[in-house]
Amino acid sequence: MPAKVLLTASKGKLKGKEFTYHERETCILGREEDCAIRLPSDEYHQTVSRHHCLLDMNPPDIRVRDFGSLNGTFVNGKKIGQRKAGQTPEEAAALRFPEHDLKDGDEIAVGQTAFRVSVFVPAVCNTCAEEIPDERKAEARTANGGFQCVACREKAERAKQKATPQTPPKVCAQCGKDVSAESGANRPGKFVCAACRADPLKLVKLLLLTAHNEQGFPPFRGYELVKELGRGGMGAVYLARRSKTGEQVALKMMLPRVASDLRAKEMFLREINNTKALKHRNIVEVRDAGSADGAFFLSLEYCDGGSVDFLMKQNGGKLSVTEASEIVLQALDGLIYAHSAVIPQVKLANGKFGQGRGLVHRDLKPANIFLSGSGNARIAKVGDYGLAKAFDLAGMSGLSCTGDVAGTPVFMPRQQALDCKYAKPDVDVWAIAATLYSMLTGTTPRDFSRATDPWKIILETNAVPIRQRNPAIPKALAAVIDAALVDGPAIHFKTAVEFKRALEKAL
C-alpha cells in the first residue's frame, strides 16, 4: 500500500469530512468555487480569503503556504503568512510567504474550520526496502523502531550477527555518501545526493560505462557523448552519438529530488512508454529509456535547430508574426495528433490500466518547442512530451510547487494551478497560446516578478491584452490570442483544432 495523506475536518461546518491524497497533488483551500477544498461563505468564514492557502502533497510529505491572507493560516495554533496591517491583497500577492512542512498529528486552522493531518507510511525493510504487510509488522519490527523482513533477518542470522542490526544510514546511490540529513532522502528507494545532482556530466559518463540497468528498463549503452546542450529543473541534456550507426540523439538525464522506489519507477516507465507511442513529424520522438542508481535517462530525436527560446534570443527576444505563426501552427498539428492518439497504458476511472485516447503535455513553453532543419524545410516539433507530468506524478519532483517541475507557472492556466493533476487538452491550448504571446512580445501573458508569488498571480489576475505589449500585432490575430488566454471560469478554446482554425482565419 502506498503512502497517503489524510486531512480530516476536526472543527467547523465540514467536521468529519475527509480528503485523501495517495499521489502527488496540489490543492487550493479557500472560499472561491474553484478551490479543491472549499469553505463556506458565511459569517463563520469571513476571515477566509477567496484563495487562502496552498497545500502541496507528495505522500508522505505535505506542505502548506499562506497566500498573504488578511487573517493568516494557523498551524498548531501558530499564525503563518498573514499580511501586515494596512497591506492590500495586491500588495500581499507581491510577497512570498514561507512554506511549512507538516507532520502526522498537526492541525491546520482557517477561519472557524480546522483540519487534522494524518500521514500513513507503509512499513519497509530497512535492508532491502521491500514493503512489509500489516500482519507481519509486529514480527518484523527491530529494537530501534525500524523493520526487517523475514528473509533479511534470516540472512543476518546465518551470518551470525550477535546484535539486532541497526538501521544502516541512507547513502547516495552514486557516491555512497551518507545522505540521512538531506531533504527527500527519508523515503524508500534509491537517492542521489545534492553534490552528485550538481555534476550531471559525471553521472552520464558513469551510466555509459556501467553494464547494468534496473528491472523494467532495456540496456542503455552504445552512446558517445559529444557536448552538453542545456540544463533545467529536472536534469541535463547532452548531444550523443550512437556508436554503431553514427546517429545523433539528445541524451536527457532526469534526477529525482526524492528517493525513488519501485512504484515510482513503474509509474514513470508507464508514462514514458505512453510518450514513446507518439509518432508524428511535429513531436520529438522518444527512442530509449533507462534507469540506474537513482537516475533516469532517455534518448530523444535530436533537433539541430535548437529550441524556440534560443531562436528568440538570437532575434532580440521575440519573433515576427510570420515566423512565430508558422512555428505554432506546426506545433498545433503535433498537439492535435497527441490529443487524439491511442495510448496503450492509461489509468482508467476504475483505477485499472488499459488502452486510452489522448495524451496531454502539461508543460508547453518556448523551451519545449524544437526546430529541425532550416529554411523552407524547417520543422517545428513539440518536445519533452509528458516528461514533466510523468516525473511529477511519480512523486520524483518532491514538493515542487514553487519550482517548475510540475509545469512552468508563467505558461500555466488557472485550472492547472488549482489542480496539478488537471490534464485536459485545453491546458495545452492555453499554454501554446501563451507561447505564441511570448514569441510575439518577448514577455509572458501575466505580469510576474521575482518577488511575486506566482500561484496567487495565476489564480487572481488575467492575461494582459497582447496589443498592450506590442501594438503592431494585427487586430484580428490579437483578438484570437486574447480569447485563447481567457481561463476564467473556463478556458475559451477547448481543442487545438479550434485554436488552429481561428489562427488560420486571422492570419
N, C-alpha and C positions, 0 to 999 in steps of 0.2 A: 504494500500500500504506500503510495507516495505521500510526502509531507503535505500538510494542509494548514491553512489559517482560517479560524472561525471567529467572526465578530457577532456577539450576542448583545442585543439591546437590553441593558440591565435597568434602565430608568427612562421614563417618558412614554409618549403615546405608542411608540414602536416596541415597547417592552415585550421580550420573548421572541421577537423576530430574529432570525439568524441569517447571516451572509457568509457563505463558504467559498473559499478560494483554494483550488487544487493546483493551479498553474500560474505562470507569470501573468500579472494583470495589474492595471491601474484603475482607480475609480475616484470620482469626484463626489464629495459629500457637501450638501447644501440644500437650499430651498427651491432652486430652479428645477423646472420639469425635466430637464435633460440630465440631471445628476443621477449617477448609478445608485447612490443611497440618498433618497430624497426625504428631507424633514418637512413636517407640516408648516404651512404659512399661517400660523395662529399666534395668539397672544403669548404663548409659551416659547416661541422661537423667533421673537422679534429681533433678538441679538444675533441671529444666524444670517450670514451673508448668502447671496444667491449661489455663488461658488465659494464655499467656505474654506475647504482644505482638501489636500490631495493625499490619497492612500496609495502607496506603491508596494505591491506584493510580489515576492518571488519565494514561495513557501520553501523553507520555514521562516524566511525573513520577511519583515513588514516594517514600513517606514511611513511617517506622517509629516506633512508640511502644511502649515497655515499659509493662506494666501494674503496675509495682511488684513485680516478681518477687524472690524471695529472692536469686538469684544474678545478676540482670541480663541484658541483651542486649548483645552485643558488635558494634560497627560498626568494621571495620578495626582490630580489636584493642582498641578503647576501650570501656569499660563504660558503658552508659547505663541510667538508670531503676531501678537497684537500690534496694530499700527499705533503710532503715537497720537496723543490728543491733538486735534486740530488738523490732522492729515486727512486729505480726501482719499477716497478709494483709488483714484487715478494716481495720486502720489504714492500710495502704498504699493500699487502694482509695479512701480518702478524700483522696488526694493526686492532683494532676495532674502527670504527668511530661512533660518536653518532647518534642516531636516532632523527628525528624531527617530532613532531606531527603537522599535517596540519589542517587548518580550512577552512570553506567556504570563497571564495574570494582570497585565497592565490595563488601565481604564482610560478611554478617550471620552471626553465630555464636550458637547457642543450645545449651547443653549440649555434646555431642560432635558436633553437626551444624552444618555451615556451608553457606551459600548464596552463590553469586556472582551479582551483579546485572549484567544486560546490558540496555542501553537502545538500542533501534533507532528512529532518527528518519528519516523519508523526506526526501530532498533536495527542496527547493522553491526556485523562482526568487526571489531577493531583491527583484525588481522587481514581478512580477505575482502571486507566491505560488502559481503552478501547480506541481504535482508533476513532478519530472524523473525519467524512467525510469532504472533502474540502468545500462542500456547507454549512456546519454547523460551520465552523471555526469562522466566524465573531461573531455569537451569543454566541459561547462557550468561547471566549477569556475573561480572567479575567483582573482586573485592574493592576495586577503586570506582565502581559505579558504571563501568563500561560493559561491553558484551563480547563474548567469544563463542562462535558456533561450535557445534559438536566436533566437526571434522578438524578444525584448527586446534581445539582443546586436546583431542586425541593425538594429534601430531606433536603437540607440545609435550604431552605426557610421554610419548615414545622417545622424545629427545631428553627425557629425564630432567625436565626443568623442576627445580625444587620449590620455587615460589610461584604463586599465581602471576602470570605475565602482566606486566604493567602496560598501559596503553602506549604504544610507540608514538613518538612525535610525528606530526604530519610533515612530510618533506616534499619539496618541489620535484615533479616528475622528470624534470630535465637535469637539474644540477644537484639534487639531493639535499639542498639546504633546508633547515628547519623553518617551516612557514606557519607554525602554530599561531603566531601573533598576527598574521596577515589577514586582511578583510577578505572574506569569501572562501577561505581555506577550511573552515569548520564544517564542511558538508562532505557527504560520502563522495568518493571518486578521486580522480587524479587532478592535481592543481599545479599550475605554472606560476612561479613567484614573480613579483614585480620586476626584479632585476632581469630575469630571462625574457619577460614580455617586452622590456625596453630594448632588447637586442634580437629582433626577429630574424635578421640575416643568419645569425649563429644557429638558430633553431631550424631554419630552412636547410642549411648545409648539413646539419645532423640528420634531418629527415632523408635527404638524398643519399646519405651514406648507410643508413640503417637498413637491415634486411627484413625487419619485422613490421607488421601492421596489425591493427587491432581488429577483433572479430566484427564482421559485418561490412568491412571495407576491403576493396581489392588492393593488391600490391601497388605501391606508389614509388616506383623507381624509374630510372632511364631518362632523367631530365638533367640538362646542364644549365646552370644559371648564367644569364647574360648581364642584367642590370636591374636595379630597383626602379619600379615605376611609380610608387607612391605609398603613403601610409595613411591610416584613418583610425576611427574609433574601434574597429574590430580587429585590426592587424595590419598587414602589409601585403603589397602585390609586387611580383617580380616578373620580368620577361625571362622566359626559359625556352630551351630548345630540346625537342625530343632527339635523343642520341641516335636512334635508328633511322628516322625519316628526315631529320633536319627541320621539321615543322616548328614554328614558333607558337608558344602559348603564353597566356598570362597565368602565373602560378600565385594563387591567393592563399595566404595563411591567416587563419582566424584563431584568436587566443581568448578562451573563456576568462571572464573576470571572477568566476567562482569555480570550485571543484566540479567536474563533470562526471556523473555516474553513468551506468549502463542505460538507464531510462532516458537521460538527456541525450546520449549519443544516438539512441534509436529514434527519438523524435526528430533530431537534426537530420539524420540519414534519410528518414522518410520524406521530409520536406525537400531535401536536395534531390532525391530520386524524382519527386514531382517536377522540379525545375529541369532536370535532365530530359524529361519527356517533351519539353518545349522545343520545337524545331521550326524556326521561322527566320527569314533573312533579316528581320528587324529586331531580333532578340539575340543577345550574346549567348552562344551555346556553352553549356557546362559539359565538360568531357569526362573527367575523373574526379573522385573524391576520396579522401583518406584521413586517417586519424592515428596519431602516435604520441604517446607520452604526454597527454593532456592538450595537444594542439591539433587543429583541424586544417586540412589542406584541400584545395580544389584547383584543377587545371581548367582554364576557360579559353574560349576562342580569343585570339589576340587581335585587337583593333589598332592598326598602325597610325590612325589619325588622332588618337588620344580621346579625352573626354570633352564634352561641350564647355565645361567650366574653364578648361585650359584654352580652348578656342576663344572664349570670351576675353580672357586675359591678354591673349595675343592681339585682340582687336580693341583694346582700350576699355574693356569692361562690359561691352554689350555688342549685339549683332544687328544687322539691318533687318527690316521686316521680311524681305525676300529670303534671306539665309535662315533666319530663325523659323519662319513658317515651313520651309522645306524640311528642316530637321524635325520639327514637331509633328508634321503630317506623317512622316515616315515612322516616328516613334508611336504615333497613334495606331498605325497599321499593326505594329507589334502588340500593342495592348488589346486591340480588337481580337486578334488571334488568341492571345493568352487568356483573355476573359471568357472565351467560349471553348477552349481546348479541353479535350477529355484527359483527365488527370487520374493516374492509376491508384493512388493511395491518398484518400481524403477521409477526414473524420466525419462520420455521419451523425445525424441527430440522436440516434440511439447509443452513441458512444463507440460504436464499432467502426471499422475501417473498410472502405470499399471504393468503387470507381465513382468519380465525381466529375463535375464540369466547371472549368474556370479556375484561374489562379491569379490572385491579386498581389501586386508588387509591394505596396505599402511604404516605399521609401524613394519615390521618384524625385529627382533633382538634376541640375545640370551635370553634376559629377557622376551621375549614373546613366548618362546617355553617351554612347561612344560612337566614334566615326571610323569607318574603314574605307580605304581608297581615297581618291581625290578627284576634283573637277566634277564633270557630269556623272562620273561613275561612283561618286561618294555615297556611302550608305550609312544611315543613322541606325544604331542598334541600342535597345534598352538593355542595360547590364545590371549585374548583381540582383537578378530577378528572384525575389523571395528570400534572399540570404539574410537580411536584417530580421525579417519575420521568423525564419527558421531558427536563427541564433537566439532571438529574444524569447520565443515561445518555448524553447527548450530550457529556458531559465539560465542560459550561459552568459547573458549580459549583466547579470546581477541586478541590483536596484539602480536602474539607469534612466529614470525619468528626467534627470537634469542633463543627461548626455544625449547622444544622437544615435544610439543603437536601435532604439525602438521606432525609429523614423525621425528624420531631421525636422525639428519643430518648426522652422521657418517655412517649410514646404508641406505643412500638415494641416488638414482641415479640422474644424471644431469637433466633428464626430470622432475622429481618431484620437484626439486629446482626451475626450470624455471616456473612451474605452479603447485601450491599446490593442484589444483583440478584434476591434471593428474591422472587418475585411470584406467590404463590398466594392465592386468595381468603381463606384462613384468617388471613392477615396483617391484612386489613381487618376481619375478625370480631373479632380480638383488640383492634384499635385502637378499634373502635366500642364495645366493652365497656369499654375504658379511658376512653373519652369519657363514657360513662354514669356510670361510677365517679366521674369528676371532677365531673360535673354534680350528683351527689348528695352529694358530700363536700367539694368545694372544693379537693381535693388530688389527687395522682396515685397510681396503684396501688403504685408502688415509691417508696422514700424517696430523694430526690435533694437535693443541696445544691450551692452554687456551687463548693465545694472538692472535690466528688466527681467522679471520672472516670465519666461516665455509661455508657460501654460496659462497664466492669467490673461496675457495678451491675446492668445488664441481664443480663449473662451469668451472674452468680453469686448473684443474690438473687431471691426470689419476690415476688409481689404481696401486700401486707398485706391480710388479710381485711377486707372493707368494713365490717362491723359494729364493727371496732376503731376505725374512723374516725367512724362515725355509727351508734350503737346503735339509733336509731329506725327504721332501714330494716327493713322486714318480712323475716322469716327466709327465706321462700320465694324472694323476689326476691334477697336476699343470696346464697343458695346458687347461683342461676343465674349471677349476676355473678362470684362467686368461681370457679365452674367455667370460665366463659368466659375467665378470666385465667390459667388454667393454660397454660404454654408450655414445659414441660419434662417429658419429652423432646420432646413434640409439643403442638400447640395443641388444646384439647379440642373446641371446635365447629369443624367443617371448613367449614361453609357458613353464609351469612347466613340461609338458610331455617331451619336447625336452631336457630340462636340466637333468631330471632324467635319461633318456636313455643314455645321454652322460656320466653321472656319473657312471652308472652301467657298461658301457663298459670300463671305465678307471680303475675301481676298481679290 
